[in-house]
Amino acid sequence: MVVRDELSDEQIDRVFQALAASTRRDILRRTIAQEQSVSELARDYDMSFAAVQKHVAVLEAAELIIKRAEGRERLVRANPEMIARARALLARYEDLWRSRIARLDDLLAEDSGSDSDSDTDPGSAPRGSRTT
């Protein structure tokens, strides 16, 4: 399977919007495990069938799930390709922050190393210098 990593800004917005609600995250989790009908999904929530349909529509717009018709039922399953693309995006963010933290650690290590090499108090002037 070929996975295209780059997501457009619109796609990123839709993915994060879809994942912002716990009900949608739960629907995604359940449809990763197995394909389910919207009716089956709706039975487990304390909300109307129409409300569950709206959650499914948000997930579908984000391409995190795929919905298909089978007779009168609408079956929903997770879209592993989009999940992989979203995961790759998050991994890039993680790499960015890890590299920033590593640079900060290096700077702090340099700073603490230069303090231990100094004979003077950091707040005082070097010996032999005049202060005005």
Accessible surface in RSA format (square Angstrom, percent):
REM  Atomic radii and reference values for relative SASA: ProtOr
REM  Chains: A
REM  Algorithm: Lee & Richards
REM  Probe-radius: 1.40
REM  Slices: 20
REM RES _ NUM      All-atoms   Total-Side   Main-Chain    Non-polar    All polar
REM                ABS   REL    ABS   REL    ABS   REL    ABS   REL    ABS   REL
RES MET A   1   171.34  88.7  85.46  56.6  85.88 204.5  83.64  71.1  87.70 116.2
RES VAL A   2   138.47  91.1 120.44 109.0  18.03  43.5 124.39 108.1  14.08  38.2
RES VAL A   3    51.51  33.9  28.50  25.8  23.01  55.5  28.50  24.8  23.01  62.4
RES ARG A   4   143.97  60.4 139.63  71.2   4.33  10.3  71.70  98.0  72.27  43.8
RES ASP A   5    64.74  45.4  59.79  59.5   4.96  11.7   9.76  23.0  54.98  54.8
RES GLU A   6   115.56  66.3 114.12  86.3   1.43   3.4  59.61 115.3  55.94  45.7
RES LEU A   7    14.58   8.1   0.00   0.0  14.58  36.6   0.93   0.7  13.64  36.7
RES SER A   8    59.39  50.2  45.72  61.0  13.67  31.5  52.23 111.2   7.16  10.0
RES ASP A   9   115.06  80.6 108.21 107.7   6.85  16.2  33.14  78.0  81.92  81.7
RES GLU A  10   120.13  69.0 117.40  88.8   2.73   6.5  43.01  83.2  77.11  63.0
RES GLN A  11    25.87  14.5  24.85  18.2   1.03   2.4   7.93  16.9  17.94  13.6
RES ILE A  12    27.43  15.6  27.43  20.4   0.00   0.0  27.43  19.8   0.00   0.0
RES ASP A  13    97.06  68.0  89.73  89.3   7.32  17.3  29.74  70.0  67.31  67.1
RES ARG A  14    76.27  32.0  75.11  38.3   1.16   2.8  34.17  46.7  42.10  25.5
RES VAL A  15     2.25   1.5   2.25   2.0   0.00   0.0   2.25   2.0   0.00   0.0
RES PHE A  16    84.50  42.3  79.09  49.0   5.42  14.1  79.50  48.2   5.01  14.3
RES GLN A  17   108.23  60.5 100.34  73.3   7.89  18.8  33.59  71.5  74.63  56.6
RES ALA A  18     0.00   0.0   0.00   0.0   0.00   0.0   0.00   0.0   0.00   0.0
RES LEU A  19    45.24  25.2  40.98  29.3   4.27  10.7  41.32  29.0   3.93  10.6
RES ALA A  20    77.86  71.6  43.29  66.8  34.58  78.7  53.82  75.8  24.04  63.7
RES ALA A  21    24.95  22.9  18.17  28.0   6.79  15.4  24.95  35.1   0.00   0.0
RES SER A  22    74.55  63.0  65.39  87.3   9.16  21.1  33.90  72.2  40.65  57.0
RES THR A  23    24.27  17.3  20.66  20.9   3.61   8.6   3.77   5.1  20.50  31.0
RES ARG A  24    31.36  13.2  31.36  16.0   0.00   0.0   0.00   0.0  31.36  19.0
RES ARG A  25   112.43  47.2 107.01  54.6   5.41  12.9  46.80  64.0  65.62  39.8
RES ASP A  26    39.65  27.8  35.83  35.7   3.82   9.0  18.97  44.6  20.68  20.6
RES ILE A  27     0.00   0.0   0.00   0.0   0.00   0.0   0.00   0.0   0.00   0.0
RES LEU A  28    16.76   9.3  16.76  12.0   0.00   0.0  16.76  11.8   0.00   0.0
RES ARG A  29   143.69  60.3 139.20  71.0   4.49  10.7  73.55 100.5  70.13  42.5
RES ARG A  30    26.99  11.3  25.10  12.8   1.88   4.5  13.51  18.5  13.47   8.2
RES THR A  31     4.00   2.8   0.00   0.0   4.00   9.5   0.00   0.0   4.00   6.1
RES ILE A  32   105.07  59.8  79.97  59.6  25.10  60.5  82.43  59.4  22.64  61.4
RES ALA A  33    86.38  79.4  46.99  72.5  39.40  89.6  57.42  80.9  28.96  76.7
RES GLN A  34   110.70  61.9 101.98  74.5   8.72  20.8  31.66  67.4  79.03  59.9
RES GLU A  35    61.42  35.3  39.59  29.9  21.83  52.0  19.18  37.1  42.24  34.5
RES GLN A  36    19.66  11.0  19.04  13.9   0.62   1.5   2.52   5.4  17.14  13.0
RES SER A  37     6.82   5.8   6.82   9.1   0.00   0.0   4.25   9.0   2.57   3.6
RES VAL A  38     6.75   4.4   6.59   6.0   0.15   0.4   6.59   5.7   0.15   0.4
RES SER A  39    38.87  32.8  35.86  47.9   3.01   6.9  16.96  36.1  21.91  30.7
RES GLU A  40    70.17  40.3  67.16  50.8   3.01   7.2  15.91  30.8  54.26  44.3
RES LEU A  41     0.00   0.0   0.00   0.0   0.00   0.0   0.00   0.0   0.00   0.0
RES ALA A  42    13.32  12.2   8.16  12.6   5.17  11.8   8.36  11.8   4.97  13.2
RES ARG A  43   177.02  74.3 140.81  71.8  36.21  86.2  69.59  95.1 107.43  65.1
RES ASP A  44   101.71  71.2  68.32  68.0  33.40  79.0  24.37  57.4  77.34  77.1
RES TYR A  45    36.30  16.9  21.16  12.0  15.14  39.4  25.32  19.0  10.98  13.5
RES ASP A  46   156.69 109.8 120.86 120.3  35.83  84.7  43.79 103.1 112.90 112.6
RES MET A  47    69.09  35.8  40.31  26.7  28.78  68.5  52.82  44.9  16.27  21.6
RES SER A  48    68.80  58.1  51.35  68.5  17.45  40.2  52.63 112.1  16.18  22.7
RES PHE A  49    93.71  46.9  86.02  53.3   7.69  20.0  86.28  52.3   7.43  21.3
RES ALA A  50    53.94  49.6  51.39  79.3   2.55   5.8  51.58  72.6   2.36   6.3
RES ALA A  51    31.19  28.7  27.10  41.8   4.09   9.3  29.94  42.2   1.25   3.3
RES VAL A  52     0.00   0.0   0.00   0.0   0.00   0.0   0.00   0.0   0.00   0.0
RES GLN A  53    81.07  45.3  76.95  56.2   4.12   9.8  18.16  38.7  62.91  47.7
RES LYS A  54   147.21  71.8 144.89  88.9   2.32   5.5  89.08  80.2  58.13  61.9
RES HIS A  55    34.76  19.0  34.18  23.8   0.59   1.5  20.15  20.8  14.61  17.0
RES VAL A  56     0.73   0.5   0.73   0.7   0.00   0.0   0.73   0.6   0.00   0.0
RES ALA A  57    49.50  45.5  44.94  69.3   4.56  10.4  45.44  64.0   4.06  10.8
RES VAL A  58    41.02  27.0  37.50  33.9   3.52   8.5  40.04  34.8   0.98   2.7
RES LEU A  59     0.00   0.0   0.00   0.0   0.00   0.0   0.00   0.0   0.00   0.0
RES GLU A  60    64.16  36.8  57.65  43.6   6.52  15.5  21.38  41.4  42.78  34.9
RES ALA A  61    58.27  53.6  39.35  60.7  18.92  43.0  52.22  73.5   6.05  16.0
RES ALA A  62     2.46   2.3   0.09   0.1   2.38   5.4   0.98   1.4   1.48   3.9
RES GLU A  63    68.17  39.1  66.00  49.9   2.17   5.2  24.73  47.8  43.44  35.5
RES LEU A  64     1.80   1.0   1.80   1.3   0.00   0.0   1.80   1.3   0.00   0.0
RES ILE A  65     3.37   1.9   0.00   0.0   3.37   8.1   0.00   0.0   3.37   9.1
RES ILE A  66    61.87  35.2  58.88  43.9   3.00   7.2  61.25  44.1   0.62   1.7
RES LYS A  67    73.88  36.0  52.78  32.4  21.10  50.2  14.78  13.3  59.11  63.0
RES ARG A  68    98.66  41.4  91.89  46.8   6.77  16.1  52.84  72.2  45.82  27.8
RES ALA A  69    64.72  59.5  37.40  57.7  27.31  62.1  37.45  52.7  27.27  72.2
RES GLU A  70    97.08  55.7  88.18  66.7   8.90  21.2  34.57  66.9  62.51  51.0
RES GLY A  71    70.55  87.0   0.00   N/A  70.55  87.0  44.25 121.4  26.30  58.9
RES ARG A  72   237.68  99.8 206.35 105.2  31.33  74.6  87.63 119.8 150.05  90.9
RES GLU A  73    76.85  44.1  74.72  56.5   2.12   5.1  37.60  72.7  39.24  32.0
RES ARG A  74   102.72  43.1  99.49  50.7   3.23   7.7  27.37  37.4  75.35  45.7
RES LEU A  75    25.05  14.0  24.94  17.8   0.11   0.3  24.94  17.5   0.11   0.3
RES VAL A  76     0.00   0.0   0.00   0.0   0.00   0.0   0.00   0.0   0.00   0.0
RES ARG A  77    96.56  40.5  96.54  49.2   0.02   0.0  30.51  41.7  66.05  40.0
RES ALA A  78    10.03   9.2   5.31   8.2   4.72  10.7   5.31   7.5   4.72  12.5
RES ASN A  79    23.33  16.1  23.33  22.5   0.00   0.0   0.00   0.0  23.33  22.5
RES PRO A  80    76.43  55.7  70.88  64.6   5.54  20.2  73.82  60.9   2.61  16.2
RES GLU A  81    65.60  37.7  65.60  49.6   0.00   0.0   8.58  16.6  57.02  46.6
RES MET A  82     1.15   0.6   1.15   0.8   0.00   0.0   1.15   1.0   0.00   0.0
RES ILE A  83    47.69  27.1  46.42  34.6   1.27   3.1  47.00  33.8   0.69   1.9
RES ALA A  84    33.50  30.8  26.63  41.1   6.87  15.6  29.85  42.0   3.65   9.7
RES ARG A  85    10.10   4.2  10.10   5.1   0.00   0.0   0.04   0.1  10.06   6.1
RES ALA A  86     8.26   7.6   8.18  12.6   0.08   0.2   8.18  11.5   0.08   0.2
RES ARG A  87   173.24  72.7 169.74  86.5   3.50   8.3  53.24  72.8 120.00  72.7
RES ALA A  88    21.65  19.9  17.13  26.4   4.51  10.3  20.82  29.3   0.83   2.2
RES LEU A  89    10.84   6.0  10.84   7.8   0.00   0.0  10.84   7.6   0.00   0.0
RES LEU A  90    86.45  48.1  81.97  58.6   4.48  11.3  82.29  57.8   4.16  11.2
RES ALA A  91    41.39  38.1  38.06  58.7   3.33   7.6  40.74  57.4   0.65   1.7
RES ARG A  92    88.86  37.3  82.49  42.1   6.37  15.2  66.37  90.7  22.49  13.6
RES TYR A  93    97.42  45.5  97.16  55.3   0.26   0.7  69.29  52.1  28.13  34.7
RES GLU A  94    85.41  49.0  77.81  58.9   7.61  18.1  33.56  64.9  51.85  42.3
RES ASP A  95    91.87  64.4  86.16  85.8   5.71  13.5  28.54  67.2  63.34  63.2
RES LEU A  96    76.46  42.6  70.19  50.2   6.27  15.8  76.04  53.4   0.41   1.1
RES TRP A  97   141.96  57.0 141.96  68.7   0.00   0.0 122.36  65.2  19.60  31.8
RES ARG A  98   153.39  64.4 147.38  75.1   6.02  14.3  52.80  72.2 100.60  61.0
RES SER A  99    47.26  39.9  40.48  54.0   6.78  15.6  40.16  85.5   7.10   9.9
RES ARG A 100   102.89  43.2  97.35  49.6   5.54  13.2  24.19  33.1  78.70  47.7
RES ILE A 101    97.11  55.3  96.37  71.8   0.74   1.8  97.11  69.9   0.00   0.0
RES ALA A 102    50.48  46.4  46.41  71.6   4.08   9.3  50.11  70.6   0.38   1.0
RES ARG A 103   141.16  59.3 139.97  71.4   1.19   2.8  65.95  90.1  75.20  45.6
RES LEU A 104    97.19  54.1  95.59  68.4   1.60   4.0  96.67  67.9   0.52   1.4
RES ASP A 105    80.70  56.5  75.04  74.7   5.65  13.4  24.13  56.8  56.56  56.4
RES ASP A 106    87.42  61.2  84.76  84.4   2.66   6.3  21.56  50.7  65.85  65.7
RES LEU A 107   109.64  61.1 105.98  75.8   3.66   9.2 106.17  74.6   3.47   9.3
RES LEU A 108   103.16  57.5  99.65  71.3   3.51   8.8  99.96  70.2   3.20   8.6
RES ALA A 109    64.87  59.6  50.13  77.4  14.74  33.5  56.79  80.0   8.08  21.4
RES GLU A 110   118.61  68.1 104.09  78.7  14.53  34.6  50.83  98.3  67.79  55.3
RES ASP A 111    84.30  59.0  79.81  79.4   4.49  10.6  19.65  46.2  64.65  64.5
RES SER A 112    69.74  58.9  60.23  80.4   9.50  21.9  45.08  96.0  24.66  34.5
RES GLY A 113    32.66  40.3   0.00   N/A  32.66  40.3  31.79  87.2   0.87   2.0
RES SER A 114    64.37  54.4  52.25  69.7  12.12  27.9  45.67  97.3  18.70  26.2
RES ASP A 115    89.73  62.9  74.68  74.3  15.05  35.6  24.33  57.3  65.40  65.2
RES SER A 116    92.53  78.2  54.43  72.6  38.10  87.8  53.14 113.2  39.39  55.2
RES ASP A 117   119.81  83.9  89.65  89.2  30.16  71.3  33.76  79.5  86.04  85.8
RES SER A 118    58.70  49.6  33.75  45.0  24.95  57.5  31.25  66.5  27.45  38.5
RES ASP A 119   125.82  88.1  92.22  91.8  33.60  79.5  22.30  52.5 103.51 103.2
RES THR A 120    49.14  35.0  34.28  34.7  14.87  35.4  24.75  33.2  24.39  36.9
RES ASP A 121    92.61  64.9  80.26  79.9  12.35  29.2  31.33  73.7  61.27  61.1
RES PRO A 122   128.02  93.3  88.60  80.8  39.42 143.3  99.87  82.5  28.15 175.0
RES GLY A 123    77.32  95.4   0.00   N/A  77.32  95.4  40.98 112.4  36.35  81.4
RES SER A 124    58.92  49.8  40.17  53.6  18.75  43.2  41.77  88.9  17.15  24.0
RES ALA A 125    45.60  41.9  20.56  31.7  25.04  57.0  26.39  37.2  19.21  50.9
RES PRO A 126    88.90  64.8  86.26  78.6   2.63   9.6  86.28  71.2   2.61  16.3
RES ARG A 127   201.03  84.4 169.27  86.3  31.77  75.6  78.97 107.9 122.07  74.0
RES GLY A 128    87.24 107.6   0.00   N/A  87.24 107.6  45.40 124.6  41.84  93.7
RES SER A 129    58.22  49.2  31.10  41.5  27.12  62.5  37.77  80.4  20.45  28.7
RES ARG A 130   216.47  90.9 185.68  94.7  30.80  73.3  77.68 106.2 138.79  84.1
RES THR A 131   108.60  77.2  79.40  80.5  29.20  69.6  51.26  68.9  57.33  86.7
RES THR A 132   174.55 124.1  98.92 100.3  75.63 180.2  99.70 133.9  74.84 113.1
END  Absolute sums over single chains surface
CHAIN  1 A     9473.7       7882.3       1591.4       5112.0       4361.7
END  Absolute sums over all chains
TOTAL          9473.7       7882.3       1591.4       5112.0       4361.7
